[in-house]
Amino acid sequence: MSRLDWQLATVEKVVTETPRVKIFLLRLPHWTPHQPGQHYTLRLTAPDGYQAQRSYSVASPPEQTGQIALTVELVEDGEVSSYLFEGVESGDQLEVRGPIGGYFVWEATPEAGPLLLVAGGSGVVPLMAMLRHRQRRGLRNPTVLLYSVRTPQDVIYHRELLSMAAADASFTLLLTFTRAAPPQWTGYQRRLDAGLLTEVLNRFSAAPACFICGPTGLVEAAASRLAALGVPPEAIRTERFGPSGT
């Protein structure tokens, strides 16, 4: 079976991650190992034959065999995300195909060098697959996740990220809040400006490989600023998401 053929996945679990984000754990009859950063296309078909499809990055690592986790943000007037939020529960089936994509991917090899992950809102999803993959492989390459969100309630995978950072001195989690920060917060409260990115790059002794994912404006601004700060353009990979809380 080709990865571009449609198959019926069974919803094993639905987790409410934030007020606007749910995680759907899907069991696949024809599972194929994916690369962290790849996505699946999900297709809905109405009784009258009308179809709608959207692409969602895989959040789970390739070591999690037989199933995938898709993390979905509720988009205003989004017909697919609205249906998933309101009408899908454990035991239901969803039509998917994948994994798809080969540019925005990262492999946890023993030779992996420094890694900078930059996310805005739900753009953290494919980066989480990379972090989980890195953790499963036991790598200790210097890694930073710079994650921009509006409010504390918008942080996806917050507990897991905090746990990762506490257990691994080679991984640093940097949150920046653009609307409201937690009480007594002493970290970043700003957008991804040149000063902030300079501070983050100074944490590395060598230029890191950079993966940036989020809304178009954030992605383009971060990529251009990192290049202006001396990161080689070939070391910067980007992927744009739809509306998201940044």
Stockholm file with secondary structure:
# STOCKHOLM 1.0

chainA/1-246         MSRLDWQLATVEKVVTETPRVKIFLLRLPHWTPHQPGQHYTLRLTAPDGYQAQRSYSVASPPEQTGQIALTVELVEDGEVSSYLFEGVESGDQLEVRGPIGGYFVWEATPEAGPLLLVAGGSGVVPLMAMLRHRQRRGLRNPTVLLYSVRTPQDVIYHRELLSMAAADASFTLLLTFTRAAPPQWTGYQRRLDAGLLTEVLNRFSAAPACFICGPTGLVEAAASRLAALGVPPEAIRTERFGPSGT
#=GR chainA/1-246 SS CCTTSCEEEEEEEEEEEETTEEEEEEECTTCCCCCTTCEEEEEEECTTSCEEEEEEEBCSCTTSTTEEEEEEECCTTCHHHHHHHHHCCTTCEEEEEEEECSSSCCCCCTTCCCEEEEEEGGGHHHHHHHHHHHHHHTCCCCEEEEEEESSGGGCTTHHHHHHHHHHCTTEEEEEEESSCCCTTCCSBCSCCCHHHHHHHHTTCSSCCEEEEEEEHHHHHHHHHHHHHTTCCGGGEEEEEESSCCC
#=GC SS_cons         CCTTSCEEEEEEEEEEEETTEEEEEEECTTCCCCCTTCEEEEEEECTTSCEEEEEEEBCSCTTSTTEEEEEEECCTTCHHHHHHHHHCCTTCEEEEEEEECSSSCCCCCTTCCCEEEEEEGGGHHHHHHHHHHHHHHTCCCCEEEEEEESSGGGCTTHHHHHHHHHHCTTEEEEEEESSCCCTTCCSBCSCCCHHHHHHHHTTCSSCCEEEEEEEHHHHHHHHHHHHHTTCCGGGEEEEEESSCCC
//
